[in-house]
Amino acid sequence: MLEGYQMSSTMKAIVLTGTCDADELSISDVPIPAIRPGWVLVKIVAFGLNRAEVITRKYEAGTENVPTPRIIGIEGVGEIVDPSDSHFSKGQRVVALMGGMGRSFDGSYAEYALLPEHIIFPVESTLDWIELAAIPETYYTAYVSLFESLQIESGDTVLVRGGTSAVGLAAIQLAKTVGCTVIATSRKESKLAILESQGADYPLVDDTTLEREIRTIAPKGIDKVMELIGPATLFQSMGFVRYHGIVCSTGILGNQYSIADFDPIKDIPHGVYLSSCYSNKPTNEAIQAIFNRVERYHLKPPIAAVFSLAQIAEAHKLMESNAANGKIIVLANEL
């Protein structure tokens, strides 16, 4: 892809100078970052949108956590342009994610990104660029939640609460590769077919009937719960699991970020384990395990929509609508 390619001195990027609405996002022309030791210049082909970026745009840009001006974007896929002093090679296909990307330093909402070597991972995959862009943060979050925090095993009954989110759909796929029975929820009955299409054994509506439905499926309680709604439903989810079952708090789709007056002794059921997913420190071992599993089981990431960099406002509005039903992808460079 890079053969015969001539770089200019500037690039197109989405730069935040403070908090803003989606409609205020626009393209700026900025200098391509200069290479330095320990950092690698990547041509960003595509990136996936994440709810964390919406939160950054709406609430955090310009704060101590996200100094501005800042090019946001916590993940991306592309090719090495300048490997600097790293072990990478020019033209190598890579994914990059987390580790402060798009928050402590500029991220993927740009044609190029200068990134620290330790958050870049080489990939060999049969997936095309758009499919590849749907993998990094989404499947990494699902993978570490399931395999590290929940420690899923064949025969487990796993509830994915918030199943029609991009992470939820990935979690359904990954849990089925192990041989788990998967219960997955949506707030809308019209979306149950989406859950079933990804492998959910029991697609359920998350309403007042949910507890009764779960007790019918698992009278002694569920083995594991991947909680993507967050604090808004966490207490109820902990009540769904069996003695020595595990709940992993992974997402905040319910838009409630904390629990007032949380009393761990009284609020966590006796004998139930409460864990969480912290995806800010990806490892090469986990990334390789994810792509090995994707290739071995021929998993296809569900793509909701594909936008150009110039359409970033529309992409963010779709994310905020909660109507995507899959990963939203943005092309930073033409394929």
DRENMINU-858279 format. One line per 10 residues: number of its first residue (from 1); their letters; for each residue x, y, z of C-alpha. Coordinates in Angstrom, 3 decimals. Example, Ala and Ser with C-alpha at 12.3 -4.5 7.8 and 13.67 -1.06 7.14 Angstrom:
! DRENMINU-858279
1	AS	12.300/-4.500/7.800  13.670/-1.060/7.140
//
This chain:
! DRENMINU-858279
1	MLEGYQMSST	0.000/0.000/0.000  2.906/2.360/0.729  4.930/1.528/-2.404  5.569/4.692/-4.377  3.680/6.738/-1.801  4.759/10.361/-1.328  3.935/12.107/1.941  3.139/15.782/2.270  4.143/17.820/5.312  0.563/18.207/6.573
11	MKAIVLTGTC	-2.325/15.892/7.304  -6.043/16.061/7.900  -7.144/15.486/11.484  -10.015/16.034/13.919  -8.620/18.312/16.625  -10.470/19.098/19.852  -9.777/22.420/21.560  -12.436/21.837/24.205  -15.736/20.083/24.746  -18.239/20.301/21.900
21	DADELSISDV	-21.313/18.813/20.264  -20.981/16.258/17.467  -21.976/18.875/14.866  -18.964/20.975/15.827  -16.452/18.305/14.814  -14.568/19.274/11.662  -11.351/18.583/9.781  -8.219/20.653/10.356  -4.924/20.681/8.464  -2.072/20.109/10.891
31	PIPAIRPGWV	1.618/19.153/10.565  2.452/15.471/10.334  4.138/14.702/13.672  7.928/14.477/13.723  9.417/11.098/14.574  11.262/10.595/17.859  12.921/7.654/19.643  10.525/5.059/21.036  7.649/6.360/18.900  6.454/5.065/15.537
41	LVKIVAFGLN	4.715/6.947/12.726  1.653/5.061/11.464  -0.477/5.832/8.441  -3.979/5.346/9.830  -6.132/3.531/7.301  -9.233/3.222/9.494  -10.408/3.391/13.085  -13.415/2.291/15.081  -15.503/4.668/17.169  -15.827/4.128/20.893
51	RAEVITRKYE	-18.155/5.510/23.524  -15.093/6.695/25.439  -14.411/9.173/22.626  -17.939/10.549/22.867  -17.410/11.049/26.609  -14.075/12.766/25.930  -15.679/15.086/23.378  -18.643/15.969/25.579  -17.056/16.205/29.030  -13.288/15.730/29.263
61	AGTENVPTPR	-11.570/17.678/26.477  -9.612/20.525/28.007  -9.458/18.998/31.475  -6.388/17.691/33.279  -7.198/14.188/31.963  -7.316/15.271/28.310  -5.231/18.396/27.659  -6.059/20.265/24.451  -5.528/20.718/21.605  -5.900/16.963/21.199
71	IIGIEGVGEI	-6.516/14.586/18.319  -8.733/11.952/19.940  -9.148/8.286/18.999  -8.171/5.351/21.210  -7.593/2.781/18.461  -6.661/2.465/14.805  -5.282/0.185/12.110  -2.777/1.022/9.434  0.774/0.692/8.163  4.142/1.706/9.529
81	VDPSDSHFSK	5.476/4.792/7.713  8.563/5.384/9.853  9.571/2.713/12.393  12.128/5.004/14.070  14.283/2.875/16.389  11.613/0.181/16.903  11.543/-3.447/15.776  8.836/-2.678/13.192  9.382/-2.466/9.439  8.168/0.153/6.988
91	GQRVVALMGG	4.879/-0.965/5.406  4.096/-3.445/8.186  0.383/-3.890/8.915  -0.437/-3.035/12.530  -3.163/-2.279/15.044  -2.792/0.262/17.847  -4.909/0.834/20.922  -5.178/2.399/24.346  -2.250/3.211/26.621  -3.180/6.912/26.662
101	MGRSFDGSYA	-3.846/7.127/22.920  -6.166/10.029/22.103  -6.025/11.306/25.667  -2.462/11.775/26.931  -1.140/12.052/23.356  -2.704/12.434/19.918  -4.681/9.483/18.604  -6.224/8.026/15.492  -8.678/10.660/14.218  -6.097/11.654/11.621
111	EYALLPEHII	-4.333/10.490/8.494  -1.182/9.798/10.523  -0.459/9.132/14.178  2.809/9.152/16.107  2.403/6.389/18.680  4.561/4.756/21.355  5.969/1.439/20.264  4.419/-0.527/23.131  0.799/0.063/22.050  1.399/-1.058/18.447
121	FPVESTLDWI	0.951/-4.700/17.473  1.703/-6.447/14.165  -1.144/-8.471/12.661  -1.470/-11.153/10.043  -5.110/-11.572/9.156  -7.407/-12.407/6.260  -9.735/-9.595/7.346  -9.970/-6.542/5.099  -9.124/-3.083/6.472  -12.691/-2.262/7.500
131	ELAAIPETYY	-13.156/-5.562/9.321  -9.718/-5.215/10.875  -10.634/-1.771/12.222  -13.594/-3.331/14.058  -11.364/-5.648/16.086  -8.819/-3.882/18.349  -10.564/-2.163/21.261  -13.911/-3.936/20.880  -12.627/-7.496/20.808  -9.862/-6.718/23.293
141	TAYVSLFESL	-12.406/-5.438/25.823  -14.649/-8.451/25.241  -11.715/-10.866/25.380  -10.170/-9.652/28.639  -13.603/-9.403/30.271  -14.466/-12.987/29.354  -11.139/-14.787/29.596  -9.310/-12.845/32.294  -11.974/-11.343/34.569  -14.792/-13.884/34.166
151	QIESGDTVLV	-12.478/-16.846/33.442  -15.081/-18.475/31.186  -14.935/-22.212/30.576  -16.765/-24.660/28.369  -20.204/-25.363/29.820  -20.553/-21.991/31.555  -23.805/-20.084/31.233  -22.840/-16.481/30.484  -25.098/-13.442/30.464  -24.025/-10.586/28.180
161	RGGTSAVGLA	-26.090/-7.674/29.414  -26.137/-4.985/26.733  -25.625/-7.521/23.984  -26.376/-5.365/20.934  -23.452/-3.023/21.632  -20.329/-3.663/19.557  -18.543/-5.134/22.591  -21.595/-7.212/23.467  -21.798/-8.737/19.991  -18.083/-9.531/20.077
171	AIQLAKTVGC	-18.505/-11.128/23.506  -21.282/-13.389/22.214  -19.046/-14.598/19.387  -16.050/-15.192/21.652  -18.030/-16.976/24.368  -19.495/-19.383/21.810  -15.993/-20.374/20.638  -15.396/-21.793/24.122  -18.660/-23.715/24.258  -20.586/-21.450/26.621
181	TVIATSRKES	-24.358/-21.136/26.736  -24.970/-17.436/26.072  -27.882/-15.348/27.319  -27.813/-11.879/25.759  -30.099/-8.922/26.295  -31.442/-5.907/24.471  -33.950/-3.315/25.612  -35.808/-3.725/22.316  -37.553/-6.870/21.124  -36.829/-5.840/17.524
191	KLAILESQGA	-33.118/-6.387/18.172  -33.336/-9.943/19.477  -32.701/-11.333/15.990  -29.349/-9.505/15.953  -28.323/-11.277/19.163  -29.389/-14.626/17.757  -27.482/-14.021/14.512  -24.237/-13.683/16.494  -24.810/-16.955/18.353  -26.841/-16.088/21.466
201	DYPLVDDTTL	-28.726/-19.156/22.706  -31.245/-17.091/24.661  -31.852/-13.556/23.326  -33.957/-11.753/25.937  -35.603/-8.363/26.325  -34.125/-6.442/29.245  -37.348/-5.396/30.961  -39.351/-6.387/34.031  -39.590/-9.979/32.755  -35.823/-10.513/32.624
211	EREIRTIAPK	-35.362/-11.955/36.104  -38.173/-14.472/35.598  -36.744/-15.517/32.230  -33.272/-16.002/33.691  -34.569/-18.043/36.633  -36.329/-20.309/34.150  -33.131/-20.838/32.131  -30.794/-21.149/35.142  -32.768/-21.952/38.323  -29.599/-22.061/40.442
221	GIDKVMELIG	-28.215/-18.875/38.940  -25.942/-17.902/36.066  -22.246/-18.746/36.157  -20.885/-15.486/34.743  -22.254/-12.030/33.846  -20.590/-9.512/31.554  -22.263/-6.279/32.661  -22.218/-3.646/29.913  -25.092/-1.476/31.172  -23.068/-0.579/34.251
231	PATLFQSMGF	-23.997/0.771/37.680  -27.645/1.217/36.639  -28.189/-2.569/36.589  -25.163/-3.911/38.471  -27.004/-4.824/41.687  -29.626/-6.799/39.782  -26.968/-8.589/37.735  -25.145/-9.648/40.897  -28.413/-11.169/42.064  -28.620/-13.300/38.919
241	VRYHGIVCST	-25.458/-15.324/39.539  -25.010/-18.540/41.480  -22.906/-18.986/44.607  -19.270/-18.378/43.546  -20.454/-16.894/40.260  -18.643/-13.878/38.814  -19.858/-10.502/37.549  -17.560/-8.334/35.446  -18.452/-4.643/35.248  -17.246/-3.689/31.774
251	GILGNQYSIA	-19.443/-0.938/30.308  -21.557/2.092/31.140  -24.241/1.948/28.462  -26.808/2.993/31.060  -25.121/6.419/31.346  -24.783/6.035/35.115  -21.111/6.195/36.013  -21.079/5.494/39.748  -23.157/4.210/42.654  -23.852/6.507/45.590
261	DFDPIKDIPH	-23.338/5.063/49.082  -22.080/1.733/47.716  -21.515/-0.659/50.622  -19.478/-3.661/49.357  -20.273/-5.808/52.408  -24.032/-5.385/52.121  -24.428/-4.807/48.396  -22.331/-7.658/46.986  -24.235/-10.933/47.568  -22.482/-13.421/49.826
271	GVYLSSCYSN	-20.178/-15.707/47.869  -20.464/-13.724/44.625  -17.347/-12.298/42.997  -17.381/-8.786/41.501  -14.661/-7.911/39.004  -14.050/-5.305/36.322  -12.353/-4.849/32.973  -9.513/-2.368/32.614  -8.427/-2.369/28.981  -5.836/0.417/29.053
281	KPTNEAIQAI	-2.770/-1.836/29.000  -3.053/-4.222/26.040  -0.500/-6.987/25.775  0.944/-8.652/22.704  -0.122/-12.040/24.070  -3.777/-11.003/24.331  -3.813/-9.299/20.921  -2.315/-12.352/19.241  -4.733/-14.665/21.075  -7.667/-12.589/19.825
291	FNRVERYHLK	-6.576/-12.670/16.188  -5.772/-16.389/16.437  -9.308/-17.005/17.702  -10.866/-14.749/15.059  -9.017/-16.630/12.310  -9.551/-20.118/13.743  -13.304/-19.705/14.154  -13.791/-17.467/11.086  -15.369/-14.722/13.165  -16.699/-11.712/11.307
301	PPIAAVFSLA	-17.051/-8.476/13.280  -20.484/-6.904/12.827  -20.084/-3.566/11.026  -22.830/-0.991/11.596  -21.667/1.740/9.204  -18.587/3.110/7.468  -17.861/6.845/7.262  -15.116/9.034/5.841  -13.071/11.319/8.082  -15.086/14.244/6.733
311	QIAEAHKLME	-18.251/12.551/8.057  -16.996/12.304/11.645  -19.930/14.347/12.981  -22.438/11.910/11.465  -20.466/8.989/12.884  -20.568/10.476/16.398  -24.274/11.184/16.146  -24.915/7.565/15.192  -22.869/6.427/18.199  -24.894/8.682/20.514
321	SNAANGKIIV	-28.193/7.387/19.101  -27.504/3.841/20.376  -28.883/2.583/17.058  -25.672/1.271/15.496  -25.961/-2.486/16.330  -22.313/-3.059/15.494  -19.015/-1.247/15.109  -18.892/2.199/13.510  -15.824/2.532/11.272  -14.191/5.705/9.927
331	LANEL	-11.751/5.682/7.005  -8.871/8.064/7.656  -7.300/7.407/4.241  -8.768/6.158/0.983  -8.533/2.396/0.497
//
